[in-house]
Amino acid sequence: MLILSCLFNILAYILAQYLFFDKKVKEPIAYVIGLVIYSAISFIPALSVEEKHLLIYVVTTVCCFFSFRGKWKTRIIPVFILFFIISAVYGIALSVCNLLIARFIPQNLTGLYNISREILCVGFISLGLLIKKLIKTDRRKKLLKIADKYLIFTTLFTAMIIALTISLLEYSGNIISDVKYQNIVTIVSGIAYISLGFLGGMTLYVKQVNEEMRTLMNNEVMIKDMQKKYYEALLDQEKGTRAYRHDMANHIMCLNALAEKGDLETLRSYLNDMQGELQKIQGRKYKTGNEILDIMSNFYLPQLSDKIKVNFRVKSVPKLDEMSLCTIYSNLLQNAVEELNSSPEREGNLDIIFSQDIDVCRLMISNSIFREKEENSLKTHKKDKKNHGIGLSNVKKVVDDLGGKIWITDKDNIFKVIVELKSQ
């Protein structure tokens, strides 16, 4: 019975690896060796039944550790996670056995009771694996988003259950007059309260990390999209340049012919046409010395109409990480361009200035506004308020995290944002 119990315990770990880590058992021989070792130890008469049961969990956990491939440091956390999850599943199986199965099994057949618990545990994990297989990937992602959204509420509910359990445990300590039992209750309750605090701290940390990861992923997607369009524009420009260069011999022949005839008016007109065509191919290019800023500038600024006068000056570029730089500059620039494009028939101005003092770097973006002035400058005036309303708020958050300052003014039909950061 004990060997069979060990076999079911190993099966539970194998199924749990598939369920929670999407990892196949890389070294199944580890479980086979563990089962053989346990079979040999189980025949030692000096060991009690309880000690042999304890050995089952130790041997299985060690086998799980060696079943993963990779560096040993990367195996520790998955093994601990599996151990605690399976322990929780065993606890549920134990409760079900006590409520439904124990009453039907004679007391002299405790081995059958233990096997029933093992089978029930494997059944629970198998059910979870089946549900996971049936749920499609897109649906699974939606469920993960829901879980992330209600992470705080789930944690609070879990904390309430733990607190209730502690209260019941302390209540039982008051009823039972055994001093040893009361001391154990006090120790366990103290550990549980510490765990509650740790759970709350970890939940806040995970939530913060998730928000930062989402921002990072959104910025990465945006940068990749801008890079793609930027490089496509460069390819189109290169094609136009090659075509222009290919026709250059013919243009020179025509220019020579006009010069020989002395037709200066036609020659001047021809040269103006050539210059216009060259400017059209080259377009307006903005260079800051920073690849991220170059990509965003050359992605957004060409979207402006010819009626918008752009003043683009770079004295010094802030030395920030790409994520912070992208969040600050892209949100401010996108807001300015979208405001200026809201009335393409009107003339306006856009000023972008990067400057540097002794220990402070500064970014100033100001643009003409074509809307009626409102009191709250941080309020979005776009239709898609859900996605655009957080633009300036995100900038302010990053600036605050970097220990910088931000000034926002909205007067005389000019919207101006100045960001000041300490030089790094």
N, C-alpha and C positions, 0 to 999 in steps of 0.2 A: 504493500500500500504506500509506503514512504517513497519508494522509487517512482511509482506512478504519480504520486503527488509532485515530486520533483520534475517529472516530465511535463505535467500540466503547467507548472510554474514557468518552465523554459518556454513553452508554447505561448504563454501569456506575454512574455517579454518580446518574443519574435513578432507577434502580431502588433504589439504596441509600437515597435520600431517602425513598422509600415504605417501605422495609423497616425502617429504624432510627428514623425520626422521624414516621411516619404523616402526612407532609406532601406534598401535591401540589406539583408544580413550578409556582410562581406566575407566573414570568416565563420561559417556555420560549424566548422570543426571544433571551435571553442566550446560550443554547447555540448557536442558529443563527448569531448574530453571531460567536461565538467560533470556530465551525467555518469560517466564511468568512474570518476573519482568519488562522487557521492555514493555510488553503489558500493564501492569498496569500503568507504567510511561507515556506511549504515549497518554494516555487519559487525562493527566493534561493539561488544556487549557492555563496555564500561559507560557508553553514552546513553543517556535517558531519551525517551521519546521527544520530550520538549527540546532537548539539545539537538537532536537530529532534525527536527522541524526548523530550528533556527539555522542550521547548516544549509537547509534548502535555499533560504533567502540569500545567505552569504555566497554560496556557490553560484547561484543564478546571476546575482549582481556582478560577480567577477567575470563570469562567462559573457555577460552583456558588454562589459568593458572591452574584452578582447575580441568581440565580434565586430566592433567598429574598426575601420581602417583610418589611418592618419596618425598625427602626433598625439601622444597620450594626453596632452593638455586639452586638446579639442574634444576628447572623449568624456572627460569628467562630468561636464555640465549635462550632456544628454543622458548619461547613466543616472545621475542624481534625479533628473526630471522624471525619467521612467520609473525609478524606484518609488518616488513619492506618489506619482499618478497611480501606479499599480497597487501601492499600499492603500490608497483611497478606494480603488475599485474593490480590493479585498475586504475593506471595511464595509462597503455596501453589500457585498456578497455575504459577509458574515451576518449582517443584520437580517437579510432576507432568509438565510438559513435558520437563524434563531426564531424567526417569526413563523416560517412556513414548513421547514423541513425537519428541524430538530425533534419536534413532537412525534414524528412518524418513524424515527430511527431509534432502536433500542440503545440503552446506555453502553452496552458492551460492544457496540459497533461504532466507536468514535472514529475509526479509520475511514469508514464509509461517509461519515459526516464531513470529514476533512476533504475527501475526494469530491463530494457534492459542492463544497465551497470553491474548490479549484475549478471544477467544471463550470460553475456559475460565473466565476471571474472571467474565464476564457470566453464564455458566451457573451458577456457584456462587451468585451473588447472586440469580439468578432462582429457584433451588432453595430458598433461604432464604425468599424472598417467597412461594413456593407453600406451604411448610410453615406459614408464619405465617397464610396465608389459610385453610388447612385446620383449624388449631387454633382451637377456639371461645374466646370471650372468657373464660369462667369457667375453662377449662382453662389458658389463658394466664396468668391471675392466679395459679393454683396453681403453675405453673412458676416464676413470678417470686418467689413466696414461698419455694419450694425453693431457688432461686438465692440469695435473700437469707439464708436459713438457713445455707447452706454457703458463704457468701462468703469466710470466713476460710480454709477448706480449699481453695477454688479459688485464692485468692491464693497460699497456700503452695505449691500444685502449680505454679502459674505461676512463682513465684520459684525453685523447684527446677529447672525447665526452663531458665530464664535463667542460673542459676548453672552448670548443666551446660554450656550453650553457651559461657559465659565460660571454663570450664575447658578445653574442647576448643580454643577459640581460643588460649588461652595455651599449650596443649600444642603447637599448630601453630607458635606463635612460637618455642618452644624447638627445634623440629625444623629450621625454616628459618633459615638463618644470615644472611639479609638484615637489615641493621640498620634500614633504613627500615620494613620490614615489622614488625619487632619493636617499633619505636616506635609504629607505628599500632595494633598489638595492645594495647600498654600504655595508650594513650589511650582506645581503645574499651572496654577492660575497666574502666578507671576510671569512664567515663561510665555503663557498665552497672551497676556497683556502686552508684553514686549513684542511678540509676533504681530499683534494688531497694529502697533505703531510702525513696525517695519513694513507691514503690508500697505499701510496708508502712504508712507514715504515712497515705496517702490511704485505704487500706482501713479502718484504725481510725476515721478521721474519718467515712467514709461509714456505717460500722456504727453509730457513735454518733448521727449525724444520723437514720438510719432508726429507731432506737429512740425518739428524741425525737419524730419525726413520728408514729410509731404511738401513743405516749402522747397526743400532741396530738389526733390523730384520734379516739381512744377517748373522750377528755374532751369533745371537741366533739359527738360523737354522744350521749354521756350528757347533756350540757347541753341539747341540742336536744330530746331525749326528755322531759327534766324540764320544759323550757319549754312544750312542747306540752301536757303534762298539767296544768301549773300554769295555763296560760291557759284550758284547758278547764274547770278548776275555777272560775276567775274568771267564765267565761261562765255556768256553772250557778248560781253564786251570784247573778249579775246577774239571771238569769231568776227565781230564787226571790224576790229583792228586789222585782222588778216585780210578781210575783203577790201578794206580801204587801202592797205599796203599793196594788194594785188593790182588795184586800179591806178596806183600812183604813176606808173610809167605812162599810161594814157593821159592822165591829168597833166603831166609835165610836157608831153607832146602838144597838148592843146594850149598850155600857157606859153610855150615857145612860139607857137604859130601866131597867137594874139600879140605877143611882144614884137615879133617881126613886122606885123601889119601896123603896129603902132596904135592899136585899138585899146587905149588905156581904160576907157569906161567899162568895156566888156571884160577886160582883164581884172579890173578891180572887183567887179561883180562876181566873177568866177572864183577869185580868191576868197571873197566873203562866204560864198557857198561852201567852199572846201573847209574853211575854218568852222562854220556852223555845223557841218557834218562831223568834223573831228570832235567838237565839244559835245555833240549829241552822243557819240560813241563813248567818250570818256565819262560823261556824266559828272555829278558832283561827288567827290570823294572826301571823306572826313577821316583824319588820322589823329589818334591820341597817343600812340605808343603802347597802348594796351589792347590786346586782341579782343577781349570781351567788350570793351567800350567801342572799338572799331566796328565790330559785328553789329552791335545794337544801333550805333549811330548810322551806319550805312544801310541798316534795315528800315528804320523808322523815318529818317529825315527825307529820303527820296519820295516818301508818300505825300509830302506836302505839295501844294500847288505852287505855281510860279509867282503867285501874288504874295507869298509869305517870304519875308526877308529874314534870312538866317545869319546870325552872328555867332560863329563857332570859334572859340579861342581856348587854347590849351597851353597853360604855363607849367603845370605840374599835375600828374595823375595820382590820386590817392593810392597808397600801397595797402590794399585790403585783400582778403580772400575773395575768390570769385563769387561765392554765394552772396556775401554781403554787398559786394560791388554791383552784382547783377540786380539784387533786390532794390537797392537805392536808385540806381541810374535808370533801369528799365521802367520802373513804375512812374518815376517823374517824367521821363521822356515820353512814354506812351500816353500819359494823361495830357501832356502838352500837345502832342501831335493830334490826338483825337479831338481835343478842344478846337484846334485851328482848322481841322478838317470838317468841323460841324457846319461851317459856312464857307465853302470853298470859293464862293464868288467875292468874298470880302478880302481886303488887304489886311495884313497883320505882321507881327514881328515875333521872332523866337530867338532868345539869347541863351547861349550855353557857354559858361565860362568855368574852366578849371584853374584854380590858382593855389599858390603856396606861400605861407608866411614862414617864420623861423621854425615853429614847432606845430603849425596847424595847416592842414590842407582843406580847401574849400571848394564846393560845387554850387554854382548858382544857375538855376533855370527859370527863366521868366517868359511868359507868352501872353499874347493878346487874348482877351476873353470876349466872347460874343453873346453872353447870356446876361440876364439880370442879376445883379449882386444880391447874395443872400448872406445871412449872418454867419452861418457855419461854413468855413472854408474847407473843412474836412469832409463835408457831405458830398456824395457823388451826385452828379447831374445827368448820369447816363441811364439808359433804359435797363441795362443789365446790372442792377445795383448789387445783386448777390455776388457777382464775380469782380466788379470793379470798385465797389465801395471800400474794400479793404486795402486798396493800393497805397494811399498816403499813410494809413495806419500801420501797414507793414514797414514802410520806410521809417516812420517814427520809432517803431519797436527796435529795428536794427540799429538805428542811430543811438537810441538810449542804451542798448546792450554794449555798444562800442564806446560809451562814455562821451558821445558827441553832443552837439546841439543842432536844433533845426528851427528856422524861422519861416513862417508862412504869412504872406501878406496878399491882400486882394483889394486893390483900390485903383482908381483911374483906369479901369478896364485893362489892368495888368495883373496877372496872377504870378507871384514870385515865390520861389522856394530856395532858401539858402541852407545848405548842410555844411556843418563845420565839424571836422574830425581831427583828433590828435594824430600827428605823424607817427608812423610805426617804423 
